[in-house]
Amino acid sequence: MTLAEQVPQLILEGRREAGLTQAMLAELVGVTQSTVSRWERAKEVPSLHQADLVLESLGIVVQLDRRRPSQPEDDGIDRAQIQDKLRLTPEARLDAIKTFSRFVSEARRVP
């Protein structure tokens, strides 16, 4: 589940646990009650600043773990080789293709 999908539930549950009405939370954050309602119903997404204010007002601490999703250990793709090829100039890439084509042609001739 993405953070954007979790925010409405965090706001709703946090507000209820804190014993606040939507109007009370709205006043704390500096928005209208209808804005808080739209956030809780996932009709609108608060900005990062607004979400930070809301969560802080509710006493909720969110810890984000910033990392890339793990790659399968061996999916058969040599990403380093792809990156190396993408760094080549168009002329160098064409030369590499010609060299590979010659290699394939010669491999087919070998009995």
C-alpha distances in whole Angstrom, upper triangle without the diagonal:
4,7,8,6,7,10,12,12,13,16,17,17,18,21,22,22,24,26,26,26,25,28,28,25,26,29,28,25,28,26,27,26,25,23,21,21,20,17,16,16,14,17,17,15,17,18,17,21,20,17,19,22,20,18,22,24,22,22,18,18,15,15,13,14,15,15,15,14,16,19,20,24,26,25,28,28,30,28,31,33,31,31,35,36,34,36,39,41,42,45,44,41,44,46,43,43,47,47,45,46,50,48,47,50,52,50,51,55,55,56
4,5,5,6,9,11,12,12,15,17,17,18,20,22,22,24,26,26,26,24,27,27,24,24,27,26,23,26,24,25,25,24,21,20,20,18,15,15,16,13,16,15,12,14,15,14,18,18,14,16,19,18,17,20,22,20,21,17,17,13,14,11,12,13,14,14,13,16,19,21,24,26,25,29,27,29,27,30,32,30,29,33,34,32,34,37,39,40,43,42,40,42,45,42,42,46,46,44,46,49,48,47,50,52,50,51,55,55,57
4,5,5,6,9,10,10,12,15,15,15,18,20,20,21,24,23,23,21,24,24,20,21,24,22,20,22,21,23,22,22,19,17,18,17,13,14,15,12,15,14,11,12,12,11,14,14,11,13,16,14,13,16,18,17,18,14,14,10,11,9,11,12,14,15,15,18,21,24,27,29,28,31,30,32,29,31,34,32,31,35,36,34,35,38,40,41,45,44,41,44,47,44,44,48,48,46,48,52,50,49,53,55,53,54,58,58,60
4,5,5,8,10,10,11,14,15,16,17,19,20,21,23,22,22,19,22,23,19,19,22,21,18,21,19,20,20,19,16,15,16,13,10,11,12,9,11,10,7,9,10,10,13,13,10,13,15,14,14,17,18,18,19,16,16,13,14,13,15,15,17,18,18,21,24,26,29,31,30,33,32,33,31,33,36,33,32,36,37,34,36,39,41,42,45,44,42,45,47,45,45,49,49,47,49,52,51,50,54,56,54,55,59,59,61
4,6,7,8,9,11,12,14,15,17,18,20,21,23,22,22,19,23,23,20,20,24,23,20,23,21,21,20,19,17,15,15,13,11,11,11,8,11,11,9,12,14,14,17,16,13,15,18,16,15,19,20,18,20,16,17,14,16,15,16,17,19,19,18,22,24,26,29,31,30,33,32,34,32,34,37,35,34,38,39,36,38,41,43,43,47,46,44,46,49,47,46,50,51,48,50,53,52,51,54,56,55,55,59,59,61
4,6,6,6,9,10,11,12,14,16,16,18,20,19,20,18,21,21,18,19,22,21,19,22,20,21,20,19,17,15,15,14,11,10,11,9,13,13,11,12,14,13,16,15,11,14,16,13,12,16,17,15,16,13,14,11,13,13,15,16,18,19,19,22,25,27,30,32,31,35,34,36,33,36,38,36,36,39,40,38,40,43,45,46,49,48,46,49,51,49,48,52,53,50,52,55,54,53,56,58,56,57,61,61,63
4,5,5,6,9,10,10,12,14,15,16,18,17,17,15,18,18,15,15,19,17,15,18,16,18,17,16,14,11,12,12,8,8,10,8,11,10,8,8,11,10,13,11,8,10,12,10,9,13,14,13,14,11,12,11,13,13,16,17,20,21,21,24,27,29,32,35,34,37,36,38,35,37,40,38,37,41,42,39,41,44,46,47,50,49,47,50,52,50,50,54,54,52,54,57,56,55,59,61,59,60,64,64,66
4,5,5,6,9,10,11,12,14,15,17,15,15,13,16,17,14,14,18,17,15,18,16,16,14,14,12,9,9,9,6,4,6,6,9,9,8,9,12,13,15,12,10,13,14,11,11,15,15,13,16,13,15,14,17,17,20,21,23,24,24,27,30,32,35,38,36,40,39,41,38,41,43,41,40,44,45,42,44,47,49,49,53,52,50,53,55,53,53,56,57,55,56,60,59,58,61,63,61,62,66,66,68
4,5,5,6,8,10,11,12,14,15,15,15,14,17,17,15,16,19,18,17,20,18,19,16,16,15,12,12,12,9,7,9,9,12,13,12,13,16,16,18,15,12,15,16,12,11,15,15,13,15,12,14,13,16,17,20,21,24,25,24,27,30,32,35,37,36,40,39,41,39,41,44,42,41,45,46,44,45,49,50,51,55,54,51,54,57,54,54,58,58,56,57,61,60,58,62,64,62,63,66,67,68
4,6,5,6,8,10,10,12,14,14,14,13,17,16,13,15,18,16,15,18,17,18,17,17,15,12,13,13,10,8,11,11,15,14,12,12,15,14,15,13,10,12,13,10,8,12,12,9,11,9,11,10,13,14,17,20,22,24,24,27,30,32,35,37,37,40,39,41,39,41,44,42,41,44,46,43,45,48,50,51,55,54,51,54,57,54,54,58,58,56,58,61,60,59,62,64,62,63,67,67,69
4,6,5,6,8,10,10,12,11,11,10,13,13,10,11,14,13,12,15,14,15,13,14,12,8,10,11,8,6,10,10,13,12,11,10,13,13,14,11,9,11,11,7,7,11,10,8,11,9,12,12,16,17,20,22,25,27,27,30,33,35,38,40,40,43,42,44,41,43,46,44,43,47,48,45,46,50,52,53,56,55,53,56,58,56,56,60,60,58,60,64,62,61,65,67,65,66,70,70,72
4,6,5,6,9,10,11,10,10,9,13,13,10,12,15,15,14,17,15,15,13,13,13,9,9,11,9,6,9,10,13,14,13,13,16,17,18,15,12,15,14,11,11,14,13,10,13,12,15,15,19,20,23,25,28,29,29,32,35,37,40,42,41,45,44,46,43,46,49,46,46,49,50,48,49,53,54,55,59,58,56,58,61,59,58,62,63,60,62,66,64,63,67,69,67,68,71,72,73
4,5,5,6,9,10,10,11,12,15,15,12,15,18,16,16,19,19,19,16,17,16,13,13,14,12,9,12,13,17,17,16,16,19,19,19,17,14,15,16,12,11,14,13,10,12,10,14,14,17,19,22,25,27,29,28,31,34,36,39,41,41,45,44,46,43,46,49,47,46,50,51,49,50,54,55,56,60,59,57,59,62,59,59,63,63,61,63,66,65,64,67,69,67,68,72,72,73
4,5,5,6,9,9,11,11,14,13,10,13,16,14,14,17,17,18,16,17,16,12,13,15,13,11,14,15,18,17,16,15,18,17,17,15,12,13,13,9,8,10,9,6,8,7,11,12,16,18,21,24,27,29,29,31,35,37,39,42,42,45,45,46,44,46,49,47,46,49,51,49,50,53,55,56,60,59,57,60,62,59,59,63,64,61,63,67,65,64,68,70,68,69,72,72,74
4,6,5,6,5,7,8,11,9,7,10,13,11,12,15,15,15,12,14,14,10,11,14,12,10,13,15,17,17,16,15,18,18,17,14,13,14,13,9,9,11,9,6,10,10,14,15,19,21,24,27,30,32,32,35,38,40,43,45,45,48,47,49,46,48,51,50,48,52,53,51,52,56,57,58,62,61,59,62,64,62,62,66,66,64,66,69,68,67,70,72,70,71,75,75,77
4,5,5,6,7,9,12,11,10,13,15,15,16,18,18,17,14,16,16,13,13,16,14,11,14,17,19,19,19,18,21,21,21,18,16,17,16,13,13,14,12,9,12,12,16,17,21,23,26,29,32,34,33,36,39,41,44,47,46,50,49,51,48,51,54,52,51,54,56,53,55,58,60,61,64,63,61,64,66,64,64,68,68,66,68,71,70,69,72,74,72,73,77,77,78
4,5,8,10,12,15,13,12,16,17,16,17,20,20,20,18,20,19,15,16,19,17,14,17,19,22,22,21,20,22,22,22,19,17,17,17,13,12,14,12,8,10,11,14,16,20,22,25,28,31,33,33,35,39,40,43,46,46,49,49,50,48,50,53,52,50,54,56,53,55,58,60,61,65,64,61,64,67,64,64,68,68,66,68,71,70,69,72,74,72,73,77,76,78
4,6,9,11,13,11,10,13,14,13,14,17,18,18,16,19,18,15,16,19,17,15,18,20,22,22,21,19,22,21,20,18,16,16,14,12,11,12,9,6,8,10,14,16,20,22,26,28,32,34,34,37,40,42,45,48,48,51,50,52,49,51,54,53,51,55,56,54,55,59,60,62,65,64,62,65,67,65,65,69,69,67,69,72,71,70,74,75,73,75,78,78,80
4,7,10,12,9,10,13,14,13,15,18,18,18,15,18,18,15,16,19,18,15,18,21,23,23,22,21,23,23,23,20,18,19,17,14,14,15,12,9,12,14,17,20,23,26,29,32,35,37,37,40,43,45,48,51,50,54,53,55,52,54,57,55,54,58,59,57,58,62,63,64,68,67,65,68,70,68,68,72,72,70,72,75,74,73,76,78,76,77,81,81,82
4,7,8,6,6,10,11,10,12,15,15,14,12,15,15,12,13,16,15,13,17,19,20,20,20,18,21,21,20,17,16,17,15,12,13,14,10,9,12,14,17,20,23,25,29,31,34,37,37,40,43,45,48,51,50,54,53,54,51,53,56,55,53,57,58,55,57,60,62,63,66,66,64,66,69,67,67,71,71,69,71,74,73,72,76,77,76,77,80,81,82
4,5,5,6,8,10,11,12,14,13,12,9,12,13,10,10,14,14,12,15,17,18,18,19,18,21,22,21,17,17,18,16,13,15,16,13,12,15,16,20,22,25,27,31,33,36,38,38,41,44,46,49,52,51,54,53,55,52,54,57,55,54,57,59,56,57,61,62,63,66,66,64,67,69,67,67,71,71,69,71,74,73,72,76,78,76,77,81,81,83
4,5,5,6,9,10,11,12,10,9,5,8,9,6,7,10,10,9,12,14,15,15,16,14,17,19,18,14,14,16,14,11,14,15,12,12,16,16,20,21,24,26,29,31,34,36,36,39,42,44,47,50,49,52,51,53,50,52,55,52,51,55,56,53,54,58,59,60,63,63,61,64,66,64,64,68,69,67,68,72,71,70,73,75,74,74,78,79,80
4,6,5,6,9,10,10,9,7,5,8,10,8,9,12,13,13,15,17,17,17,18,16,19,20,19,15,16,18,15,12,15,16,13,14,17,19,22,23,27,28,32,33,37,38,39,42,45,47,50,53,52,55,54,55,52,54,57,55,53,57,58,55,56,60,61,61,65,65,63,66,68,66,66,70,71,69,71,74,73,72,76,78,76,77,81,81,83
4,5,5,6,9,10,10,10,8,12,12,10,12,15,15,14,17,19,20,19,19,17,19,20,18,15,15,16,13,11,14,14,10,11,14,16,20,21,25,27,31,32,36,38,39,42,45,47,50,53,52,55,54,55,52,54,57,55,53,57,58,55,56,60,61,62,66,65,63,66,69,67,67,71,71,69,71,75,74,73,76,78,77,78,81,82,84
4,5,5,6,8,8,9,8,11,10,8,10,13,12,12,15,16,17,16,16,13,16,16,15,11,12,13,10,7,10,11,8,8,12,13,16,18,22,23,27,29,32,34,35,38,41,44,46,49,48,52,50,52,49,50,53,51,50,53,55,52,53,56,57,58,62,62,60,63,65,63,63,67,68,66,68,71,70,69,73,75,73,74,78,78,80
4,5,5,6,5,5,5,8,8,6,9,11,11,12,15,16,16,14,14,12,14,16,14,10,12,13,10,9,12,13,10,11,15,16,19,20,23,25,28,29,33,35,35,39,42,44,47,50,49,52,50,52,49,51,53,51,49,53,54,51,52,55,56,57,61,61,59,62,64,62,63,66,67,65,67,70,70,69,72,74,73,74,77,78,80
4,5,5,6,7,8,11,11,10,13,15,15,16,18,20,20,18,18,15,16,18,15,12,14,15,11,10,14,14,10,13,16,17,20,22,25,27,30,32,35,37,38,42,45,47,50,53,52,55,53,54,51,53,56,54,52,55,56,53,54,58,59,60,63,63,61,64,67,65,65,69,70,68,70,73,72,72,75,77,76,77,80,81,83
4,6,8,10,11,14,13,11,14,16,15,16,19,20,21,18,17,14,16,16,13,11,12,12,8,8,11,10,7,10,12,14,17,19,22,24,28,29,33,35,36,39,42,45,48,51,50,53,51,52,49,51,54,52,50,53,55,52,52,56,57,58,62,61,60,63,65,63,64,67,68,66,68,72,71,70,74,76,74,75,79,79,81
4,6,9,10,13,10,9,13,14,13,14,17,17,18,15,14,11,12,12,10,7,9,10,6,6,10,9,7,10,13,14,16,17,20,22,25,26,30,32,33,37,40,43,45,48,47,50,48,49,46,48,51,48,47,50,51,48,49,52,53,55,58,58,56,59,62,60,60,64,65,63,65,68,67,67,70,72,71,72,76,76,78
4,7,10,12,10,10,14,15,14,16,19,19,19,16,15,12,13,14,12,9,12,12,9,10,13,13,11,14,17,18,20,21,24,25,28,29,33,35,36,39,42,45,48,50,49,52,50,51,48,50,52,50,48,51,53,49,50,53,54,55,59,59,57,60,63,61,61,65,66,64,66,70,69,69,72,74,73,74,77,78,80
4,7,8,6,7,11,11,11,13,16,16,15,13,13,10,12,14,12,9,12,13,11,10,14,15,13,15,18,19,21,21,24,25,29,29,32,34,35,39,41,44,47,50,48,51,49,51,47,49,52,49,47,51,52,49,49,53,54,54,58,58,56,59,62,60,60,64,65,63,65,68,68,67,70,73,71,72,76,77,79
4,5,5,7,9,10,11,13,15,16,14,13,14,12,14,17,16,12,14,16,14,13,16,17,15,17,20,21,23,24,27,28,31,32,35,36,37,41,43,46,49,51,50,53,51,53,50,51,54,51,50,53,54,51,52,55,56,57,60,60,58,61,64,62,62,66,67,65,67,70,70,69,72,74,73,74,77,78,80
4,5,5,6,9,10,11,12,14,14,13,14,13,16,18,17,14,15,17,15,13,16,18,15,15,19,20,23,23,27,28,31,32,35,37,37,41,43,46,49,51,50,53,52,53,50,52,55,52,51,54,55,52,53,57,58,58,62,62,60,62,65,63,63,67,68,66,68,71,70,70,73,75,74,74,78,79,80
4,5,5,6,9,10,10,12,11,10,13,12,16,18,18,14,15,18,17,14,18,20,18,18,22,22,24,24,28,28,31,32,35,36,36,40,42,45,48,50,48,52,50,52,49,51,53,51,50,53,54,51,52,55,56,56,60,60,58,60,63,62,61,65,66,64,66,69,69,68,70,73,72,72,76,77,78
4,5,5,6,9,10,10,9,8,9,9,12,15,14,11,12,15,14,12,15,17,16,16,20,19,22,21,25,25,28,29,32,33,33,37,39,42,45,47,46,49,47,48,45,48,50,47,46,50,50,47,48,52,53,53,57,57,55,57,60,58,58,62,63,61,63,66,65,65,68,70,69,69,73,74,76
4,5,5,6,9,10,10,9,10,9,12,14,14,10,11,14,12,9,12,15,13,13,17,16,19,19,22,23,26,27,30,32,32,35,38,41,44,46,45,48,46,48,45,47,50,47,46,50,51,48,49,52,53,54,58,57,55,58,61,59,59,62,63,61,63,66,66,65,68,70,69,69,73,74,76
4,5,5,6,9,8,9,11,11,15,17,17,14,14,17,16,13,15,18,16,15,19,19,21,21,24,25,28,29,32,33,33,36,39,41,44,46,45,48,47,49,46,48,51,48,47,51,52,49,50,54,55,55,59,59,56,59,62,60,59,63,64,62,63,67,66,65,68,70,69,69,73,74,76
4,5,5,6,5,5,8,9,13,16,17,13,13,17,16,14,16,19,18,17,21,20,22,21,24,24,27,28,30,31,31,34,37,39,42,44,43,46,44,46,43,46,48,45,44,48,49,46,47,50,51,52,55,55,53,55,58,57,56,60,61,59,60,64,63,62,65,67,66,66,70,71,73
4,5,5,6,5,6,7,10,13,14,10,10,13,13,11,12,16,15,15,18,16,18,17,20,20,23,24,27,28,28,31,34,36,39,41,40,43,42,43,41,43,46,43,42,46,46,44,45,48,49,50,54,53,51,54,56,54,54,58,59,57,58,62,61,60,63,65,64,65,68,69,71
4,5,8,8,9,10,14,15,16,13,12,15,15,12,13,16,15,14,17,16,18,17,21,21,24,25,28,29,28,32,34,36,39,42,40,44,43,45,42,44,47,45,44,47,48,45,47,50,52,52,56,56,53,56,58,56,56,60,60,58,60,63,62,61,64,67,65,66,69,70,71
4,5,8,10,12,15,17,19,16,14,18,18,15,16,20,19,18,21,19,21,20,23,23,26,27,29,29,29,32,34,36,40,42,40,43,42,44,42,45,47,44,44,47,48,45,47,50,52,52,55,55,53,55,58,56,55,59,60,57,59,62,62,60,63,66,64,64,68,69,70
4,5,7,10,13,15,17,14,13,17,17,15,16,19,19,18,21,19,20,19,21,21,23,24,26,26,26,29,31,33,37,39,37,40,39,41,38,41,43,41,40,44,44,41,43,46,48,48,52,51,49,51,54,52,51,55,56,54,55,59,58,57,60,62,61,61,65,65,67
4,7,10,13,16,18,15,14,18,19,16,18,22,21,20,23,22,23,22,24,23,26,26,28,29,28,32,34,36,39,41,39,42,41,43,40,43,45,42,41,45,45,42,44,47,48,48,52,52,49,52,54,53,52,56,57,55,56,60,59,58,61,63,62,62,66,67,68
4,7,9,12,14,12,12,15,16,14,16,19,19,19,22,20,22,20,22,21,24,24,27,27,27,31,33,35,39,40,39,42,40,42,39,41,43,40,39,43,44,40,42,45,46,46,50,50,48,50,53,51,51,55,56,54,55,59,58,57,60,62,61,62,65,66,68
4,6,9,11,9,9,12,13,12,14,17,17,17,19,18,18,17,19,18,21,21,23,24,24,28,30,33,36,38,36,39,38,39,36,38,41,38,37,41,41,38,40,43,44,44,48,48,46,48,51,49,49,53,54,52,53,57,56,55,58,61,59,60,64,64,66
4,6,8,6,6,9,10,9,11,14,14,15,17,16,16,15,18,17,20,20,23,24,25,29,31,34,37,39,38,41,39,40,37,39,42,39,38,41,42,39,40,44,45,46,49,49,47,50,52,51,51,54,55,53,55,59,58,57,60,62,61,62,66,66,68
4,5,5,6,8,10,10,12,14,15,16,18,17,17,15,17,16,19,19,22,23,24,28,30,34,36,39,37,40,38,39,36,37,40,37,36,39,40,37,38,41,42,43,47,47,45,48,50,49,49,52,53,52,54,57,56,56,59,61,60,61,64,65,67
4,5,5,6,9,10,10,12,14,15,16,14,14,12,14,13,16,16,19,21,22,26,28,32,34,37,36,39,36,37,34,35,38,36,34,37,39,36,36,40,41,42,46,45,44,47,49,47,48,51,52,51,53,56,55,55,58,60,59,60,63,64,66
4,5,5,6,9,10,11,12,14,15,14,14,13,15,15,18,18,22,24,26,29,32,35,38,40,39,42,40,40,37,38,41,39,37,40,42,39,39,43,44,45,49,48,47,50,52,50,51,54,55,54,56,59,58,58,61,63,62,63,67,67,70
4,5,5,6,9,10,10,12,14,13,14,14,16,16,20,20,24,26,27,31,33,36,39,42,41,44,42,42,39,41,44,41,40,43,44,41,42,45,46,48,51,51,49,52,54,53,53,57,57,56,58,61,60,60,63,65,64,65,69,69,71
4,5,5,6,8,10,11,12,11,11,10,13,13,17,18,21,23,24,28,31,34,36,39,38,41,39,40,37,39,42,40,38,42,43,40,41,44,46,47,51,50,48,51,53,52,52,56,56,54,56,60,59,58,62,63,62,63,67,67,69
4,5,5,6,8,10,10,9,9,9,11,12,16,17,21,23,25,28,31,34,36,39,39,42,40,41,37,39,42,40,38,41,43,40,41,45,46,48,51,50,49,52,54,52,52,56,57,55,57,60,59,59,62,64,63,64,68,68,70
4,6,5,6,9,10,10,11,12,15,16,20,21,24,27,28,32,35,38,40,43,42,46,44,44,41,43,46,44,42,45,47,44,44,48,49,51,54,54,52,55,57,55,56,60,60,59,61,64,63,63,66,68,66,68,71,72,74
4,5,5,6,9,9,11,11,15,16,20,21,25,27,28,31,35,37,40,43,42,45,44,45,42,43,46,45,43,46,48,45,46,49,51,52,56,55,53,56,58,56,57,60,61,59,61,64,63,63,66,68,67,68,71,72,74
4,5,5,6,5,7,8,12,13,17,19,23,25,26,29,32,35,37,40,40,43,42,43,40,42,45,43,41,45,46,44,45,48,50,51,55,54,52,55,57,55,56,59,60,58,60,63,62,61,65,67,65,66,70,70,72
4,5,5,6,7,9,12,15,18,20,24,27,28,31,34,37,39,42,42,46,44,45,42,43,46,45,43,46,48,45,46,50,51,53,56,55,54,57,59,57,58,61,61,60,62,65,64,64,67,69,67,69,72,72,74
4,6,8,10,13,16,18,22,24,27,30,31,34,38,40,43,46,45,49,47,48,45,47,50,48,46,50,51,49,49,53,54,56,59,58,57,60,62,60,61,64,65,63,65,68,67,67,70,72,70,72,75,75,77
4,5,9,11,15,18,21,23,27,29,30,33,36,39,41,44,44,47,46,47,45,46,49,48,46,50,51,49,50,53,55,56,60,59,57,60,62,60,60,64,64,63,65,68,67,66,69,71,69,71,74,74,76
4,7,10,13,16,19,22,25,28,29,32,35,38,40,43,43,47,46,46,44,45,49,47,45,49,51,48,49,53,55,56,60,58,57,60,62,59,60,64,64,62,64,67,66,65,69,70,69,70,74,74,75
4,6,10,13,16,19,22,25,26,28,32,34,36,39,39,43,42,43,40,42,45,44,42,45,47,45,46,50,52,53,56,55,53,57,59,56,57,60,60,58,61,64,62,62,65,67,65,67,70,70,72
4,7,10,13,16,19,22,23,26,29,32,34,37,37,41,39,40,38,39,42,41,39,43,45,43,43,47,49,51,54,52,51,54,56,53,54,58,58,56,58,61,60,59,63,64,63,64,68,67,69
4,6,10,12,16,19,19,22,26,28,30,33,34,37,36,37,34,35,39,37,36,39,41,39,40,43,46,47,50,49,47,51,52,50,51,54,54,52,55,58,56,56,59,61,59,61,64,64,66
4,7,10,13,16,17,19,23,26,27,31,31,34,33,34,31,32,36,35,33,36,39,37,37,41,43,45,48,46,45,48,50,47,48,52,51,50,52,55,53,53,57,58,56,58,61,61,63
4,6,9,12,14,16,20,23,25,28,28,31,30,30,28,29,32,31,30,33,35,33,34,37,40,41,44,43,41,45,46,44,44,48,48,46,49,51,50,50,53,55,53,55,58,58,60
4,6,10,11,13,17,20,21,25,25,28,27,27,25,26,29,29,27,30,32,31,31,35,37,39,42,40,39,42,44,41,42,46,45,43,46,49,47,47,50,52,50,52,55,55,57
4,7,10,12,15,19,20,23,23,26,25,25,22,23,27,25,24,27,29,27,28,31,34,36,39,37,35,39,40,38,39,42,42,40,43,46,44,44,48,49,47,49,52,52,54
4,6,9,12,15,17,19,20,23,21,21,19,20,23,22,21,24,26,25,25,29,32,33,36,34,33,36,38,35,36,39,39,37,40,42,41,41,44,45,44,46,49,49,51
4,6,9,12,14,17,17,19,18,18,15,17,20,19,18,21,23,22,23,26,29,31,34,32,30,33,35,32,32,36,36,34,36,39,38,37,41,42,40,42,46,45,47
4,6,10,12,15,14,17,16,18,15,18,21,20,19,23,24,23,25,28,31,32,35,33,31,34,35,32,33,36,36,34,36,39,37,37,40,42,40,41,45,44,46
4,7,9,11,12,15,14,16,14,16,19,19,19,22,23,23,24,28,31,32,35,32,30,33,34,31,32,35,35,32,35,37,35,35,39,40,37,39,43,42,44
4,6,8,8,11,11,12,11,14,16,16,16,19,21,20,22,25,28,29,32,30,27,30,31,28,28,32,31,29,31,34,32,31,35,36,34,35,39,38,40
4,6,6,9,10,12,12,15,17,17,18,21,22,22,24,27,30,31,33,31,28,31,32,28,28,32,31,28,31,33,31,30,34,35,32,34,37,37,38
4,6,9,10,11,12,14,16,17,18,20,22,23,24,27,30,31,33,30,28,31,32,28,28,32,30,27,30,32,30,29,33,34,31,33,36,35,37
4,5,7,9,11,13,14,15,17,19,20,21,23,25,29,29,31,28,26,28,29,25,25,29,27,24,27,29,26,26,29,30,27,29,32,32,33
4,6,9,10,13,14,14,16,18,19,20,22,24,27,28,30,27,24,27,28,24,24,27,26,23,25,28,26,24,28,29,27,28,31,31,32
4,7,9,12,12,12,15,17,17,18,21,22,25,25,27,25,22,24,25,21,21,24,23,20,22,24,22,21,24,25,23,24,28,27,29
4,6,9,9,9,11,13,13,15,17,19,22,22,24,22,19,21,22,19,18,22,21,18,21,23,21,20,24,25,23,25,28,28,30
4,6,5,7,9,10,11,13,15,16,20,20,22,19,17,20,20,17,17,20,19,17,20,22,20,20,24,24,23,25,28,28,30
4,5,5,6,9,10,10,12,15,18,19,21,19,16,20,20,17,18,21,21,19,21,24,22,22,26,27,26,28,31,31,33
4,5,5,6,9,10,11,13,17,18,20,17,15,19,19,16,18,21,20,18,21,23,22,22,26,27,25,28,31,30,33
4,5,5,6,9,10,11,15,16,17,14,12,16,16,12,14,17,16,14,18,20,18,19,22,23,22,24,27,27,30
4,5,5,6,9,10,13,14,16,14,11,15,16,13,13,17,17,15,18,20,19,20,23,24,23,25,28,29,31
4,5,5,6,9,12,14,16,14,12,16,17,14,16,19,19,18,20,23,22,23,26,27,26,29,31,32,35
4,5,5,7,11,13,14,11,10,14,14,12,14,17,16,15,19,21,20,21,24,25,25,27,29,30,33
4,5,5,9,10,12,9,7,11,11,9,10,14,14,13,16,18,18,19,21,23,23,25,27,28,31
4,5,8,9,12,10,8,12,13,12,13,16,17,16,19,21,21,22,24,26,26,28,30,31,35
4,7,9,11,10,9,13,14,12,14,17,17,18,20,22,22,24,26,27,28,30,32,33,36
4,6,8,6,6,9,10,9,12,14,14,15,18,19,20,21,23,25,25,28,30,31,34
4,5,5,6,9,10,11,12,14,15,17,18,20,21,23,24,26,27,29,31,32,36
4,6,5,6,9,10,11,12,14,15,16,18,20,21,23,24,26,27,29,31,34
4,5,5,6,9,10,11,12,14,15,17,18,20,21,23,24,26,27,29,33
4,5,5,6,9,10,10,12,14,15,16,18,20,21,22,25,26,27,31
4,5,5,6,9,10,11,12,14,15,17,18,20,21,23,25,26,30
4,5,5,6,9,10,10,12,14,15,16,18,20,21,23,25,28
4,5,5,6,9,10,11,12,14,15,17,18,20,21,23,27
4,5,5,6,9,10,11,12,14,15,16,19,20,21,25
4,5,5,6,9,10,11,12,14,15,17,19,20,24
4,5,5,6,9,10,10,12,14,15,17,19,22
4,5,5,6,9,10,11,12,14,16,17,21
4,5,5,6,9,10,10,12,15,16,19
4,5,5,6,9,10,11,13,15,18
4,5,5,6,8,10,11,13,16
4,5,5,6,9,10,11,14
4,5,5,6,9,10,13
4,5,5,7,9,12
4,5,5,7,10
4,5,5,9
4,6,8
4,6
4
